[in-house]
């Protein structure tokens, strides 16, 4: 009896401790997100007051790159990748100076028309604040790592207004195919608190109306399978374009200032000769697609290129908002090709499915679709997200993400290593391959027929 009482008291103390820690992290991150978004909105308004403000891009990308390189190199690129790297390699240790540097560099990049997202900075700001709080309390490495993961979750939850999906995303994105259940409770608390704090400080989340969905039939299920395959291929395209662009910029034997200016000039050309809707956050295009308006056929490809150039040349920002744009455009063009009247629904499902494939987060993406568009979308989004997750293979928009599972019994890759270090998966021995499975099915059918004849 005494041992059982001790066990329950210990568990109660643990729940109380992590509820307190996570609440503090949620308050810090929610406040940080509100400050970041306030700065972004006001700076964007200043830039928008100038005609053709995208002409400032070479200068603003240069300034953003210089700020990061001089003050906090860890703030480079899309913030979530650096946070994942810190969690796996440094037990979540992040310098506190990353927070203001990331905030300023990202605001400059996005406000002037750079194609990036706002979630990466919020995740990195949240993780940096959580790491600083852990250092203040002089916590052990294991506890600091848990707090930093809570900071990631709160960052995603507070920037998109999806407390449950945001909390899950912060856990699911760390290891492909595995979730750290020991961090689940504090991540939920931090995500919910961060969301409510940000909302109370004036952050406005655009309401998303529930989509009109087709009746769930064999054909609609088949369409979701096809949509999942398409979104997985689009996610794969984004990953490869990002990788190629980063490689090309790194191979340029010139000063980083020239790379930033070159990237800005390329973005100006896209804005002038293709469309300026592929620059900046692209929220208007996302909203248009989610309302059921047809989008250009090449929208997902051009947004992928613009985002890769922005981040590859030294710009600062995240990748999830561009993924939302790309996914919405991919679902939109899929619906147009199949002459579907439910363009808005396919756009919404595509938005979630491309996120699932690019970030390897099918559970968080499915729940995000439900939080944004209502529970009725659940079976459609879940099927498309899982198929997209499988089709994208052993690749990720976050190279520091660790591989935790095999996506197919016919392919094998070493687990426990960063996805970015994997060249390609290898075929398993013949008896486990698709051909081997087909051969076994054929033999079973043949033996069944033989048995019926003999009978």
C-alpha positions as CSV (number, residue, x, y, z in Angstrom):
1,X,0.0,0.0,0.0
2,X,2.8,2.4,0.9
3,X,4.6,1.7,-2.3
4,X,1.5,2.4,-4.4
5,X,0.9,5.7,-2.5
6,X,4.5,6.7,-3.1
7,X,4.1,5.9,-6.8
8,X,1.0,8.1,-7.1
9,X,2.5,11.0,-5.2
10,X,5.6,10.9,-7.4
11,X,3.5,10.9,-10.6
12,X,1.3,13.7,-9.2
13,X,4.5,15.7,-8.4
14,X,5.8,15.1,-12.0
15,X,2.5,16.2,-13.6
16,X,2.5,19.4,-11.4
17,X,6.1,20.2,-12.2
18,X,5.8,19.9,-15.9
19,X,2.4,21.6,-16.0
20,X,4.1,24.6,-14.3
21,X,7.2,24.5,-16.6
22,X,5.1,24.1,-19.7
23,X,2.8,27.0,-18.7
24,X,5.7,29.3,-18.2
25,X,7.1,28.3,-21.6
26,X,3.7,28.8,-23.2
27,X,3.5,32.3,-21.8
28,X,7.0,33.2,-23.0
29,X,6.5,31.8,-26.5
30,X,3.0,33.2,-26.9
31,X,4.3,36.6,-26.0
32,X,7.3,36.2,-28.3
33,X,5.1,35.1,-31.2
34,X,2.8,38.2,-30.6
35,X,5.8,40.5,-30.7
36,X,7.2,38.9,-33.8
37,X,3.9,39.1,-35.7
38,X,3.3,42.7,-34.6
39,X,6.7,43.7,-35.9
40,X,6.1,41.8,-39.1
41,X,2.7,43.4,-39.7
42,X,3.9,46.9,-39.1
43,X,7.1,46.5,-41.1
44,X,5.2,45.0,-44.0
45,X,2.8,48.0,-43.9
46,X,5.8,50.3,-44.2
47,X,7.3,48.5,-47.2
48,X,3.9,48.2,-48.8
49,X,3.6,52.0,-48.8
50,X,6.4,52.1,-51.4
51,X,5.5,51.3,-55.1
52,X,7.4,48.3,-56.4
53,X,8.9,47.7,-52.9
54,X,10.2,44.2,-54.1
55,X,13.0,46.2,-55.7
56,X,14.4,46.4,-52.2
57,X,14.9,42.6,-52.1
58,X,18.7,42.6,-53.0
59,X,19.4,45.1,-50.3
60,X,17.1,43.6,-47.6
61,X,18.4,40.0,-48.2
62,X,21.9,41.3,-47.9
63,X,21.1,43.1,-44.6
64,X,19.3,40.0,-43.3
65,X,22.3,37.8,-44.2
66,X,24.8,40.2,-42.6
67,X,22.8,40.4,-39.4
68,X,22.7,36.6,-39.0
69,X,26.3,36.0,-40.0
70,X,27.7,38.7,-37.7
71,X,25.5,38.2,-34.6
72,X,24.1,34.7,-34.5
73,X,25.1,32.2,-37.3
74,X,22.7,29.6,-35.7
75,X,19.8,31.7,-36.8
76,X,20.5,31.1,-40.5
77,X,18.0,29.4,-42.8
78,X,14.6,28.2,-41.8
79,X,14.6,28.1,-38.0
80,X,12.9,24.7,-37.4
81,X,15.8,22.9,-39.0
82,X,18.3,24.5,-36.6
83,X,16.1,23.7,-33.6
84,X,15.8,20.0,-34.6
85,X,19.6,20.0,-34.9
86,X,20.0,21.5,-31.4
87,X,17.6,19.0,-29.9
88,X,19.5,16.0,-31.4
89,X,23.1,17.2,-31.1
90,X,23.2,19.7,-28.2
91,X,20.4,18.5,-25.9
92,X,18.4,21.6,-26.8
93,X,21.1,24.1,-26.0
94,X,20.3,27.4,-27.9
95,X,22.0,30.7,-27.4
96,X,19.5,33.4,-26.2
97,X,20.8,35.9,-28.7
98,X,19.3,33.8,-31.5
99,X,15.8,35.1,-30.5
100,X,16.2,38.8,-31.4
101,X,18.5,38.1,-34.3
102,X,16.0,35.6,-35.9
103,X,13.1,38.0,-35.3
104,X,14.8,41.0,-37.0
105,X,16.3,39.0,-39.9
106,X,13.0,37.3,-40.7
107,X,10.9,40.5,-40.5
108,X,13.3,42.1,-42.9
109,X,13.1,39.2,-45.3
110,X,9.4,38.7,-45.3
111,X,8.3,42.3,-45.2
112,X,10.3,43.1,-48.4
113,X,8.8,40.2,-50.4
114,X,11.1,37.3,-49.6
115,X,9.3,33.9,-50.1
116,X,9.5,32.2,-46.7
117,X,7.3,31.4,-43.7
118,X,6.7,32.7,-40.3
119,X,6.5,29.5,-38.4
120,X,10.3,28.7,-38.4
121,X,11.2,31.9,-36.6
122,X,8.4,31.3,-34.0
123,X,9.7,27.8,-33.4
124,X,13.3,29.0,-33.1
125,X,12.2,32.0,-30.9
126,X,10.2,29.6,-28.7
127,X,13.0,27.1,-28.4
128,X,15.5,29.8,-27.6
129,X,13.3,31.3,-24.9
130,X,12.6,27.8,-23.5
131,X,16.4,27.1,-23.4
132,X,17.1,30.4,-21.7
133,X,14.4,29.5,-19.1
134,X,16.0,26.1,-18.5
135,X,19.4,27.7,-18.0
136,X,17.9,30.2,-15.5
137,X,16.5,27.3,-13.5
138,X,19.8,25.3,-14.0
139,X,17.9,22.3,-15.2
140,X,19.6,19.1,-16.3
141,X,20.2,18.5,-20.0
142,X,17.3,16.0,-20.3
143,X,14.8,18.5,-18.8
144,X,16.1,21.3,-20.9
145,X,15.7,19.2,-24.0
146,X,12.1,18.6,-23.0
147,X,11.4,22.3,-22.4
148,X,12.9,23.2,-25.8
149,X,10.6,20.7,-27.5
150,X,7.7,22.4,-25.6
151,X,9.0,25.7,-27.0
152,X,8.8,24.3,-30.6
153,X,5.3,23.1,-30.0
154,X,4.1,26.4,-28.5
155,X,5.7,28.3,-31.4
156,X,3.8,26.3,-34.0
157,X,0.6,26.4,-32.0
158,X,0.7,30.2,-31.5
159,X,1.6,31.2,-35.0
160,X,-1.1,29.1,-36.8
161,X,-3.8,29.1,-34.2
162,X,-3.8,25.2,-34.0
163,X,-2.9,24.3,-30.4
164,X,-3.3,20.5,-30.7
165,X,-1.7,20.1,-34.2
166,X,1.0,22.5,-33.2
167,X,1.9,20.6,-30.1
168,X,2.0,17.3,-32.1
169,X,4.0,18.8,-34.9
170,X,6.7,19.9,-32.5
171,X,7.1,16.2,-31.3
172,X,6.4,14.4,-34.6
173,X,8.9,16.4,-36.7
174,X,11.9,15.4,-34.6
175,X,12.1,11.7,-35.6
176,X,10.5,10.3,-38.8
177,X,7.9,7.7,-37.7
178,X,8.3,8.1,-33.9
179,X,6.9,10.4,-31.2
180,X,8.4,11.1,-27.8
181,X,5.4,10.3,-25.5
182,X,7.3,11.6,-22.5
183,X,7.0,15.1,-23.9
184,X,3.4,14.8,-25.0
185,X,1.7,16.3,-21.9
186,X,3.9,19.3,-21.4
187,X,3.9,20.0,-25.2
188,X,0.1,20.1,-25.1
189,X,0.1,22.4,-22.2
190,X,2.7,24.7,-23.7
191,X,0.8,24.7,-27.1
192,X,-2.6,25.5,-25.6
193,X,-1.2,28.2,-23.3
194,X,0.9,29.8,-26.1
195,X,-2.1,29.9,-28.4
196,X,-4.3,31.6,-25.8
197,X,-1.6,34.1,-24.7
198,X,-0.9,35.1,-28.3
199,X,-4.6,35.5,-29.0
200,X,-5.1,37.6,-25.9
201,X,-2.2,39.9,-27.0
202,X,-4.0,40.7,-30.3
203,X,-2.9,38.0,-32.7
204,X,-5.8,37.4,-35.1
205,X,-6.2,34.0,-36.7
206,X,-8.2,34.1,-39.9
207,X,-11.3,31.9,-39.6
208,X,-11.5,29.0,-42.0
209,X,-15.0,27.9,-43.0
210,X,-15.8,24.2,-43.2
211,X,-15.4,22.8,-46.7
212,X,-18.2,21.3,-48.8
213,X,-17.0,17.7,-49.2
214,X,-18.0,15.0,-51.6
215,X,-19.9,12.0,-50.3
216,X,-17.5,9.4,-49.0
217,X,-17.7,6.6,-51.6
218,X,-15.4,4.2,-53.3
219,X,-14.6,6.8,-55.9
220,X,-13.9,9.6,-53.5
221,X,-11.6,7.3,-51.5
222,X,-9.8,6.4,-54.7
223,X,-9.5,10.2,-55.5
224,X,-7.9,10.7,-52.1
225,X,-5.4,8.0,-52.8
226,X,-4.5,9.7,-56.1
227,X,-4.4,13.1,-54.4
228,X,-2.0,11.7,-51.8
229,X,0.3,10.3,-54.4
230,X,0.2,13.7,-56.3
231,X,0.9,15.6,-53.1
232,X,3.8,13.3,-52.1
233,X,5.4,13.9,-55.5
234,X,4.9,17.7,-55.1
235,X,6.5,17.5,-51.6
236,X,9.4,15.5,-53.1
237,X,9.8,18.2,-55.8
238,X,10.0,20.9,-53.1
239,X,12.6,19.0,-51.1
240,X,14.8,18.4,-54.2
241,X,14.5,22.0,-55.4
242,X,15.5,23.3,-52.0
243,X,18.4,20.9,-51.9
244,X,19.6,21.7,-55.4
245,X,19.3,25.5,-54.9
246,X,21.2,25.3,-51.6
247,X,23.9,23.3,-53.4
248,X,24.2,25.7,-56.3
249,X,24.5,28.8,-54.0
250,X,27.1,27.0,-51.8
251,X,29.1,26.1,-54.9
252,X,29.3,29.7,-56.0
253,X,32.9,30.8,-55.2
254,X,32.1,34.4,-54.2
255,X,31.3,36.5,-51.2
256,X,28.1,35.8,-49.4
257,X,27.0,39.4,-50.1
258,X,27.0,38.7,-53.8
259,X,24.9,35.5,-53.3
260,X,22.3,37.5,-51.3
261,X,22.1,40.2,-54.0
262,X,21.9,37.6,-56.8
263,X,19.0,35.9,-54.9
264,X,17.2,39.2,-54.6
265,X,17.6,39.9,-58.3
266,X,16.3,36.4,-59.2
267,X,13.2,37.0,-57.1
268,X,12.6,40.4,-58.7
269,X,12.7,38.7,-62.1
270,X,10.1,36.1,-60.9
271,X,7.9,38.9,-59.7
272,X,8.2,40.9,-62.9
273,X,8.0,38.2,-65.5
274,X,5.9,35.5,-63.8
275,X,3.8,36.9,-60.9
276,X,4.5,38.8,-57.7
277,X,2.0,36.5,-55.9
278,X,4.9,34.0,-55.5
279,X,6.8,36.5,-53.4
280,X,6.2,37.1,-49.7
281,X,4.0,34.9,-47.5
282,X,1.4,34.4,-50.3
283,X,-1.5,34.4,-47.8
284,X,-3.9,36.0,-50.4
285,X,-3.3,33.2,-52.8
286,X,-3.8,30.6,-50.1
287,X,-7.1,32.2,-49.1
288,X,-8.2,32.4,-52.8
289,X,-7.5,28.7,-53.3
290,X,-9.3,27.7,-50.1
291,X,-12.4,29.6,-51.3
292,X,-12.5,27.5,-54.4
293,X,-11.0,29.9,-56.9
294,X,-8.9,28.2,-59.6
295,X,-5.2,28.9,-59.3
296,X,-2.5,28.9,-62.1
297,X,-1.3,25.4,-63.0
298,X,2.3,26.2,-62.3
299,X,1.7,27.9,-59.0
300,X,3.2,25.1,-56.8
301,X,6.4,24.9,-58.9
302,X,7.0,28.7,-59.0
303,X,6.5,29.0,-55.2
304,X,8.9,26.1,-54.6
305,X,11.5,27.9,-56.7
306,X,11.0,31.3,-55.1
307,X,11.2,29.8,-51.6
308,X,14.4,27.8,-52.5
309,X,16.0,31.0,-53.8
310,X,15.1,33.1,-50.7
311,X,16.5,30.6,-48.2
312,X,19.3,29.4,-50.4
313,X,20.8,32.8,-50.9
314,X,20.8,33.7,-47.2
315,X,17.3,34.9,-46.4
316,X,15.7,34.1,-43.1
317,X,12.3,32.5,-42.6
318,X,10.4,29.2,-42.3
319,X,9.1,26.8,-44.8
320,X,5.6,25.7,-43.6
321,X,3.8,28.8,-44.9
322,X,5.2,28.2,-48.4
323,X,4.3,24.5,-48.0
324,X,0.7,25.7,-47.3
325,X,0.8,27.7,-50.5
326,X,2.3,24.8,-52.5
327,X,-0.2,22.3,-51.1
328,X,-3.2,24.5,-51.7
329,X,-2.0,25.0,-55.3
330,X,-1.4,21.3,-55.8
331,X,-4.8,20.3,-54.5
332,X,-6.4,23.1,-56.5
333,X,-4.9,22.0,-59.9
334,X,-5.7,18.3,-59.1
335,X,-9.4,19.3,-58.7
336,X,-9.3,21.2,-61.9
337,X,-7.8,18.3,-63.8
338,X,-10.5,15.9,-62.5
339,X,-13.2,18.5,-63.1
340,X,-14.2,18.3,-59.4
341,X,-16.7,20.9,-58.2
342,X,-15.2,20.7,-54.7
343,X,-12.1,22.8,-55.5
344,X,-12.0,24.4,-52.0
345,X,-12.0,20.9,-50.3
346,X,-9.3,19.5,-52.5
347,X,-7.2,22.7,-51.9
348,X,-7.6,22.3,-48.2
349,X,-6.7,18.6,-48.2
350,X,-3.7,19.3,-50.5
351,X,-2.4,21.9,-48.1
352,X,-2.3,19.3,-45.3
353,X,-1.1,16.4,-47.5
354,X,2.0,18.3,-48.9
355,X,2.9,19.3,-45.3
356,X,2.6,15.6,-44.3
357,X,4.9,14.5,-47.1
358,X,7.5,17.3,-46.9
359,X,7.9,17.3,-43.1
360,X,7.0,13.6,-42.5
361,X,4.3,14.6,-40.0
362,X,1.1,12.8,-41.2
363,X,-0.7,12.8,-37.8
364,X,-0.1,16.5,-37.1
365,X,-1.1,17.5,-40.6
366,X,-4.3,15.5,-40.4
367,X,-5.3,17.1,-37.1
368,X,-4.3,20.5,-38.4
369,X,-6.8,20.0,-41.3
370,X,-9.5,19.2,-38.7
371,X,-8.7,22.2,-36.5
372,X,-8.7,24.5,-39.5
373,X,-11.6,23.1,-41.6
374,X,-13.8,21.1,-39.3
375,X,-14.0,17.4,-38.3
376,X,-15.8,16.3,-41.4
377,X,-12.6,16.5,-43.4
378,X,-10.9,13.9,-41.2
379,X,-11.2,10.7,-43.3
380,X,-10.2,12.5,-46.5
381,X,-7.3,14.4,-45.0
382,X,-6.0,11.3,-43.1
383,X,-5.9,9.1,-46.2
384,X,-4.2,11.8,-48.4
385,X,-1.7,12.7,-45.6
386,X,-0.7,9.1,-45.0
387,X,-0.2,8.3,-48.7
388,X,1.8,11.5,-49.2
389,X,3.9,10.7,-46.2
390,X,4.7,7.3,-47.8
391,X,5.3,8.6,-51.3
392,X,7.8,11.2,-50.3
393,X,10.1,8.4,-49.2
394,X,13.2,8.8,-47.0
395,X,13.5,12.5,-47.6
396,X,12.5,15.6,-45.5
397,X,12.4,19.3,-45.8
398,X,14.3,19.2,-42.5
399,X,17.6,17.3,-43.1
400,X,18.4,17.0,-39.4
401,X,15.2,14.9,-38.8
402,X,16.2,11.4,-37.6
403,X,15.0,8.3,-39.4
404,X,13.0,6.2,-37.0
405,X,11.1,3.6,-39.1
406,X,11.2,1.9,-42.5
407,X,8.4,3.2,-44.7
408,X,8.3,0.0,-46.7
409,X,9.2,-3.6,-46.1
410,X,10.7,-3.7,-49.6
411,X,13.1,-0.8,-48.9
412,X,15.6,-0.4,-46.1
413,X,17.7,2.5,-44.7
414,X,19.7,2.8,-41.5
415,X,17.6,4.2,-38.6
416,X,18.9,6.7,-36.1
417,X,20.7,8.8,-38.6
418,X,19.7,12.3,-40.0
419,X,17.6,12.0,-43.1
420,X,19.9,14.5,-44.9
421,X,22.7,12.0,-44.7
422,X,20.8,9.2,-46.5
423,X,21.6,9.0,-50.2
424,X,18.9,6.5,-51.0
425,X,17.1,3.4,-49.6
426,X,18.2,0.0,-50.6
427,X,16.0,-2.9,-51.8
428,X,15.6,-5.7,-49.3
429,X,16.3,-9.3,-50.3
430,X,14.2,-10.6,-53.1
431,X,11.7,-12.5,-51.0
432,X,10.7,-9.2,-49.3
433,X,10.4,-7.1,-52.4
434,X,7.2,-6.2,-54.3
435,X,8.1,-8.9,-56.9
436,X,8.6,-11.4,-54.2
437,X,5.2,-10.6,-52.7
438,X,3.5,-10.8,-56.2
439,X,5.2,-14.2,-56.7
440,X,3.9,-15.5,-53.4
441,X,0.3,-14.3,-54.2
442,X,0.5,-16.1,-57.6
443,X,1.7,-19.3,-55.9
444,X,-1.1,-19.1,-53.4
445,X,-3.7,-18.7,-56.1
446,X,-2.2,-21.5,-58.1
447,X,-2.1,-23.9,-55.1
448,X,-5.7,-22.9,-54.3
449,X,-6.9,-23.8,-57.8
450,X,-4.9,-27.0,-57.7
451,X,-6.5,-27.9,-54.4
452,X,-10.0,-27.3,-55.8
453,X,-9.3,-29.5,-58.8
454,X,-7.9,-32.3,-56.6
455,X,-11.0,-32.0,-54.4
